[in-house]
Amino acid sequence: MGHKQRKVWLWLAVERARRRIVGWTLGSRGEAPLRQRWQSLPRRYHRHCWYFTDQWKAVAKALPR
């Protein structure tokens, strides 16, 4: 297999105010790693967060509007 067929993506959750990483996941660009990252964040980040995306189809399935 070539390198392009074995891509690994790094999903980061960054706290904007302090510029610190509050969570991360290594994995595919599918829905499962993103959902895993979202669910593992403390609840306060679920209520008061902004996220920026490239409109990848997995984002619409895993993150709230």
Summary of the structure (lengths in Angstrom):
residues: 65
radius of gyration: 12.8
end to end distance: 36.6
largest distance: 41.7
contacts: 127
relative contact order: 0.18
helix: 38%
strand: 23%
